[in-house]
Amino acid sequence: MNLENKALGIILCGGLSRRMGSDKSQKKVNNVKLIDIVVGLAINQVFKLALNASEQKTEKFNLELVPDCMSGNLGPLVGILSGLKWTKKQNFKWLMVFPIDSPFFPKNIVKVFFKNLKNEQVVMAKSSNRLHPVFSMWKVDLIEDLEFFLKKGERKIDLFTKKIKSRLVNFPVIGYDPFFNVNNEEDLRKAENIYSSFFQKQGD
């Protein structure tokens, strides 16, 4: 099994999209839905890819749905915990997490994470001196600790990861931040420009 196939992957689609005003996953950049862009970049980097959502978000890809294991729309950590439980059931040790609203991440991020991994339990992305904790890879051994953390009412990823062995992997800014986050309509317009530039550089 290749390095990039040692992890399962999950796309977090469970957010309320308050700043966008409607479901982010269905917003389009250059006439392509965010969900389809993200799936297209992620699907070949992991052994199997799923959506952390209660309903299917894409017609192009037949992906398994992994709903939140805790109710109340409690944030990305619950989606991560849900993905970890799904990963453990399939006898894999690692889960790679992708947010729905960042459509320009590296096509080899999982491979780079494994290359930099030593004995950590979480690997997270960094660019331009900024941490991107949702772009992260988690070991299933963390399920019990993470569940306890959430049941105490805690929600912040970085607060949890400070207590365990974690590694930050830096990625270069290549004319744009590869982890650019689409939160509102203005960001969508910026994403249109990045998208065109991104695919021109790739020869599309």
N, C-alpha and C positions, 0 to 999 in steps of 0.2 A: 504494500500500500504506500502510495506517495505521501510525502509530508503534508501536502495540502488536503489530503483525504483522511487525515486522522481526526478531524473534527466534524461534528454536525453543525448546522447553521440555523439561526432563527432571525427573522426580520421582525422588529418590533413595530406593530401597527395598531397598538391598543390605545394610543393617546387620544385626547379629546379635540385636538387641533383648534384650541380656543383662539389663538392669534390669527390663524388662517381663515377661520369662520366656517369651514367645511372640511370634509375628509381630505387630509393631505395626500393620501395615497393615490387619489384620483385626479389630483392636479397634474397639468401637463406642462412639460418643458419641450419645446420644439415639436409639439403634437404627440409626444410620448408620455404616458402616465409615469409619475414618479415610481410607483410600485414596479412597473415593467423595467424601468432603467435599473433600479436597485437589484431586482431579481436577476436580470441579465448579467450584472457584474458579480453577483455573489454565487450563483448556482454552480459554477464550475470550480469554485474554490473549496467546496466542502463535499463530504460524502453524500449528504442529504440535506435539503433545505426545507424549512417550514415557516409558516406565518404565525406570529403571536397575535391572533385575532379570533373573533367569534364567528366571522363569516368570510367567505372567499373575496379577495380584493382584486384578483387578476384573472382575466379570461385566457391569457396567453399561456399560463403555466398552471399545471395541476399540482398544487402544493398542499401538503397536509396542514391542517389547522391545529394550533395549540393554544387554547383559550387560557386566560389568567386562572391560576390555581387559587387566588384569593380575590374576593369581590371588592368593588368600590373604586375602581380606576385609581389604584394607588401608585402608579408611576412605573418607570422602566425596570426597577429592581424586581417587581412582581413578574414582569414578563421574562426577565432573566431566570428567576427561580422556576417558573413554569417550563422554560426551555431546558433547564438543567435536569428537571425531573423526567422530561421527555427523553433527553439524551441518555440518562441512566437506564431507562427501561430498554433501550436499544443496545446496551452494553458498550457504549462509547464513553471515553474519559473526558473529552473536551467539547465545549460548545462555543462557537463563534457567534457574536451578536452584531447585527447590522441594524441601524436605525432607518426608518422609512424615508426620512427627510434629508438625507445626504447622498446625492446621486453621483458623486465624482470620486469616490474612494478608490484606492489602488486595486488593480486586478490581481495583485499578488500579496494582498495584506495578510492572508492566513499563512502563506508560505514564509513571509518575513517574520511573523510572530513566532512560528515554530523555530526558525533559524536563530532567533534571539533568546529563546526560552532556555532556562537552566533548571532550577528547581522551584519556580514560582507557581502560584495557584491562579493568578490572574495576570494577563498581559493587556495593556491598554495603549492606544495610539496617542501620539503627541505631534503637533506641528506648530511652527512659529511660536514656540514657547507656550503653547496652550494645550492643555489636556483635553482629550476627547473620550471620556470614560465609557460612553455607550459603545463605541467601537472597541470591543474588548473580547478576550477569549478566556473562558472560565472552566475550571476543573470541577467535575461533578462531586468531588469530595467536600465542596463548600455548601452543599444543599442544607444540611442541618444548621450550620452557623448562620446562613443567610435567612432561613426561615425564622430562626429565633430573633434575629436582628429586626426583621419586618414586623413580627408580632409584638415587639416592644414599641412599635410606632415610628421607627426610623425609616427614612426614605432615600437618603443621599448616598449615591454610589461611592463617592470619594471618602465618605466617613467610614463606610464598611471596608473599603480596600486598604485604608491606612492600618488596619488591624491584622492584615494577613500579608503573606509574601506576594508582592506584586512587582511587575516590571513595566517600565515605560519604553516604548519604541518610537523613536523620532522619524518622521517622514518629511521630506523636503517640500517646500512650497514651489510649485512649478508654473509660475505665472498666475496661479490661483491656489487657494487652500484646498487640498484634496478632500478635506472634511467639511467643506462649506455646507452650512445648514440652512435649509429653506423653511422659514417660519411664517412668512407673510407674503403678500402680493408683490411688494418691492423686491424681496428676495427671489421671487419667481422670475422677475425681469432680469435680475443679475444672473440668475442661473441660465437664462436663455443665451446670454453672451458667453458664459463659461462653457456651456454645452457645445456651442458651435466651434469654439476654439479647441475644446477637448477632442472632438471627433476629427477636426481638420488635422490635428497633430498625429492622430492615429491613422490618418490616411483614408478616413471614411468620407 
